[in-house]
Amino acid sequence: MKQVGKLQSWKCITPYKDAGKACTDSSQCEGECRTSVTTSSENRPVTGACQADNGRFGCSATVEKGQLGRAMCVD
């Protein structure tokens, strides 16, 4: 259990074994393939890293099939 977000709510945060591994698609990760990059030239390949845990807080974008996916920030 860990306190997360602006309200410091208690959540069960589970670490992923492949955290930080380079990826180009979420299918290569236990969780999502993410990047801190939120803009990219069209059709330019993007590489991310497997997310560290199942926590949803912070800002990131997904990487799907080597392309930048949805970006969001969660407080």
DOSE-867520 format. One record per residue (C-alpha): residue number from 0; residue in three letters; y, x, z. Coordinates in Angstrom, 2 decimals. Layout:
DOSE-867520
{NUM, 'ALA', {Y, X, Z}},
...
END
This chain:
DOSE-867520
{0, 'MET', {0.00, 0.00, 0.00}},
{1, 'LYS', {3.45, 1.21, -0.91}},
{2, 'GLN', {6.95, -0.24, -0.67}},
{3, 'VAL', {8.45, -0.58, -4.17}},
{4, 'GLY', {11.49, -1.98, -5.96}},
{5, 'LYS', {14.93, -2.93, -4.70}},
{6, 'LEU', {13.47, -5.30, -2.13}},
{7, 'GLN', {10.95, -2.71, -0.93}},
{8, 'SER', {8.10, -5.21, -1.20}},
{9, 'TRP', {4.64, -4.00, -0.23}},
{10, 'LYS', {2.32, -3.63, -3.25}},
{11, 'CYS', {-1.12, -2.14, -3.76}},
{12, 'ILE', {-0.46, 0.82, -6.09}},
{13, 'THR', {-3.54, 2.32, -7.75}},
{14, 'PRO', {-3.31, 5.82, -9.27}},
{15, 'TYR', {-4.87, 6.43, -12.69}},
{16, 'LYS', {-7.20, 9.41, -13.30}},
{17, 'ASP', {-5.63, 10.27, -16.67}},
{18, 'ALA', {-2.02, 10.25, -15.39}},
{19, 'GLY', {0.28, 12.45, -17.46}},
{20, 'LYS', {-2.20, 13.00, -20.32}},
{21, 'ALA', {-0.49, 13.12, -23.73}},
{22, 'CYS', {-1.10, 9.97, -25.78}},
{23, 'THR', {-0.02, 8.11, -28.89}},
{24, 'ASP', {-1.47, 4.69, -27.94}},
{25, 'SER', {-2.32, 2.77, -24.76}},
{26, 'SER', {-5.97, 2.61, -25.87}},
{27, 'GLN', {-6.14, 6.30, -24.89}},
{28, 'CYS', {-5.14, 5.56, -21.27}},
{29, 'GLU', {-6.40, 3.66, -18.24}},
{30, 'GLY', {-2.96, 2.03, -18.07}},
{31, 'GLU', {-0.22, 2.18, -20.70}},
{32, 'CYS', {0.97, 5.05, -22.87}},
{33, 'ARG', {4.65, 5.38, -21.91}},
{34, 'THR', {7.69, 7.45, -22.78}},
{35, 'SER', {11.20, 7.76, -21.38}},
{36, 'VAL', {12.52, 7.82, -24.97}},
{37, 'THR', {13.99, 4.41, -25.83}},
{38, 'THR', {15.21, 5.05, -29.38}},
{39, 'SER', {13.49, 6.73, -32.30}},
{40, 'SER', {14.04, 7.14, -36.02}},
{41, 'GLU', {12.01, 4.57, -37.93}},
{42, 'ASN', {8.50, 5.77, -38.79}},
{43, 'ARG', {8.94, 8.98, -36.79}},
{44, 'PRO', {5.83, 9.65, -34.65}},
{45, 'VAL', {6.26, 9.29, -30.89}},
{46, 'THR', {4.11, 10.92, -28.20}},
{47, 'GLY', {4.02, 9.63, -24.65}},
{48, 'ALA', {2.08, 10.19, -21.45}},
{49, 'CYS', {-0.46, 7.99, -19.68}},
{50, 'GLN', {1.24, 6.21, -16.80}},
{51, 'ALA', {0.61, 7.58, -13.32}},
{52, 'ASP', {-0.33, 4.30, -11.62}},
{53, 'ASN', {-0.19, 0.52, -11.92}},
{54, 'GLY', {3.37, 0.38, -10.57}},
{55, 'ARG', {5.79, -1.50, -12.83}},
{56, 'PHE', {9.11, -0.27, -11.43}},
{57, 'GLY', {11.51, 2.01, -13.31}},
{58, 'CYS', {12.51, 2.36, -16.97}},
{59, 'SER', {10.15, 3.26, -19.80}},
{60, 'ALA', {8.95, 2.29, -23.26}},
{61, 'THR', {5.39, 1.89, -24.44}},
{62, 'VAL', {3.90, 3.93, -27.27}},
{63, 'GLU', {1.58, 2.03, -29.61}},
{64, 'LYS', {-0.12, 3.58, -32.65}},
{65, 'GLY', {2.28, 6.54, -32.49}},
{66, 'GLN', {5.37, 4.31, -32.63}},
{67, 'LEU', {7.88, 3.31, -29.99}},
{68, 'GLY', {6.97, -0.07, -28.50}},
{69, 'ARG', {8.80, -2.33, -26.08}},
{70, 'ALA', {11.24, -0.80, -23.62}},
{71, 'MET', {12.16, -2.27, -20.24}},
{72, 'CYS', {13.56, -1.54, -16.81}},
{73, 'VAL', {12.18, -3.19, -13.68}},
{74, 'ASP', {13.95, -2.91, -10.34}},
END
